[in-house]
Amino acid sequence: MARGKLLYAQSGGVTAVINTTAAAVISTARAQGLKVYAARNGIIGALREDLIDTSKESAAAIRGLAHTPGGAFGSCRFKLKSLEADRRHYERLIEVLRAHDIRYLLYNGGNDSADTSLKVAEVSRQLGYELACIGVPKTVDNDLAVTDCCPGFGSVAKYTAVSVLEACLDVASMSESSTKVFVMEVMGRHAGWIAAAAGLAQREADDPPHLILFPEIAFDQTTFLSKVKATVDKVGWCTVVVSEGLRHADGRFVAEAGGKDAFGHSQLGGVGPAIAALVKDNLNIKVHWAVPDYLQRSARHLASQVDHDHAWAVGEKAVEYALAGQHGVMPVIQRSSSAPYRWKIVPAPLTKVANHEKKMPKGYIRRDGYGITAACREYLAPLIRGEASPPYGKDGLPAYVRLKNVAVARKLADYSLSDG
Amino acid sequence: MARGKLLYAQSGGVTAVINTTAAAVISTARAQGLKVYAARNGIIGALREDLIDTSKESAAAIRGLAHTPGGAFGSCRFKLKSLEADRRHYERLIEVLRAHDIRYLLYNGGNDSADTSLKVAEVSRQLGYELACIGVPKTVDNDLAVTDCCPGFGSVAKYTAVSVLEACLDVASMSESSTKVFVMEVMGRHAGWIAAAAGLAQREADDPPHLILFPEIAFDQTTFLSKVKATVDKVGWCTVVVSEGLRHADGRFVAEAGGKDAFGHSQLGGVGPAIAALVKDNLNIKVHWAVPDYLQRSARHLASQVDHDHAWAVGEKAVEYALAGQHGVMPVIQRSSSAPYRWKIVPAPLTKVANHEKKMPKGYIRRDGYGITAACREYLAPLIRGEASPPYGKDGLPAYVRLKNVAVARKLADYSLSDG
């Protein structure tokens, strides 16, 4: 049944549990006698024929990998364009796979990766190279279509809810004579899932976060400021969680850092301090702001057990699907019940996943636009449950592993990623 | 032996474990049959006669308090000035204590609190009111004199080291095609202790953090940028940890948020993005930055066991000292050995603690000014050891308690904090 090798590649922003998926892929394949290579820095390594032989890693290292954040083999932001524009890259990729007798490609990423997987599958068919392409879901943004949620999201959701809960106990105790408004910026360029997760910290009406600013809702400065003032007057202080992708009614981001990433997206950052300055200048009260940035998506020490279980399961199923002869699919999470929480993994065609973006349903955002609904809470609640804490060393730091990442001997000539 | 009541008050910025100290104070006093009142919002509540009767809290609530961040009774930034300038306040305070037969004042704070405790002790003596004033150490900044370290610091140190470790695994995996420089701003207005703690994440020479910017070392833009460039060239990426209090050679803060707090300190924030912008504009590489702000000092979920033990011990000893008739002292941490780590609590005169600021010793900062020395590591290492994790609820959030905070019936007329 198994023949050839399996290539595993990570793509796009990493998560607290993407390596859990990697560990599941490697463990499951090993148990089936299937050799796993990993692409160094994702698709870039695959194109450069820069491959890693994971069979050089000990069983202990792979066990440790399951609780280590970041992307152990390297990931990348490198988007393959259309077949017409980037045909050279697609053909090179097949050439590399063929040279190493790789018959299974597991591409662990988000929307862009599902699209790339589809195109690679098409080119391999055209070139008569038998290859099973399996997408494996991952993204903290939770914006992948079809799957009920994305591995990586549950942990950033937990981090966000816990951080708001803790920071607000701090703010509450100081508000009489110090900071009265606390602004926390979270990730989420187009979809407000992470901002929504902050709402899980709220148990009673006047609990924080008092105001959530979603990218789905155009920012209305006047209403926002009046709500901040009303909250401070009533509660004594106010906490605002703002999504990095917050926009004005005309579509402009409230804060742009100025740069563009390799995907052509604006490099955001700074909406938190911008909102804080707005409050300070207009209401003349002491404001603090936080931007956890990468801390939120790498906080493996606070990973959700449910998220960890999802991340493991999609990795395991991806190998099983590949070995069962499926291709052009992605193992996705299907929820059958929220209370009690029941889920299973099913295969979904990549065509249904690629290039679709899952926004927050309208019914998940409160009618006034500044909070989450009961339906949203019911959806989110199971995803942050359980603590998948890493082991700690005697030094008080989590015992994260470093792989050896031994390179596979190259068989082909050098390849340049740029056309020039 | 015990007579009258004990008043416990929290002062200044709270920490992840200040409530651990509060729980120790209340538990120890209860065991001795001593009634504990707490001042709501610190000294402000004491002046307003806004006192909390902690005997209304269950034993379970006090146990829960030991693992709950923030300041459970409220803290404040309200500095009593000199005896001449604020005599009215000091006399009012004695009046409140006398009205409720409070004979022990435990003031849990930093430098300012030690100074206030001293002055209260002096006024009570002048007014012939028998009162034992005990300072109890607390501050994330670790800048309190005499004590080897401050309860609250070990946990923020652990948070900082773990966050750098995790975020840098993320940055390392993406650096080939995305962010190459990551800047993390940490607290520390005048002393670089928290920034130094980030250095504990470094195990080998090229590990992050690659550059630490201390408030003790004047910022030299040219050297800094050349070091960032050299690190990116050698390692592929670079992580910078910067203290909020970083200054230019002429003494100006590199970033000022513009406001002033009640102590007349500048309200800082924003040196992280400022340093990030500097790197981006001069080296033209993709930069990300994080400012965890209050998250770092409230992260009880990541508290250090050693810090927790310190925080408990100073609370317990403060009550023992008070009941043993000591006054004008503070229980401080005395280290007898770093390896193995051995410490005990001893009383120190408040006169030695008040208004002194413990800076980083010169020998703790690397000669080039951008990292910590082996001596610094030896000092810091024990402080982040062990995990004092809080229990979690089924909802996936830490089970933090909310006290009832029942007010004590007032006996005096209203009092205005302002002179007008």
Interface residues (C-beta under 8 A of the other chain):
Chain A: Q10 G13 V14 A16 N41 I44 T68 P69 G70 G71 A72 F73 G74 S75 C76 R77 F78 K158 A161 V162 S163 L165 E166 A167 C168 L169 D170 V171 A172 S173 M174 E176 S177 S178 F182 M184 L200 A201 G258 G259 D261 A262 Q267 G269 G270 P273 K280 K286 H288 W289 A290 V291 P292 D293 Y294 L295 R297 S298 A299 R300 H301 L302 S304 V306 A381 I384 R385 G386 E387 S389 Y392 K394 D395 G396 L397 P398 Y400
Chain B: Q10 G13 V14 A16 N41 I44 T68 P69 G70 G71 A72 F73 G74 S75 C76 R77 F78 K158 A161 V162 S163 L165 E166 A167 C168 L169 D170 V171 A172 S173 M174 E176 S177 S178 F182 M184 L200 A201 G258 G259 D261 A262 Q267 G269 G270 P273 K280 K286 H288 W289 A290 V291 P292 D293 Y294 L295 R297 S298 A299 R300 H301 L302 S304 V306 A381 I384 R385 G386 E387 S389 Y392 K394 D395 G396 L397 P398 Y400
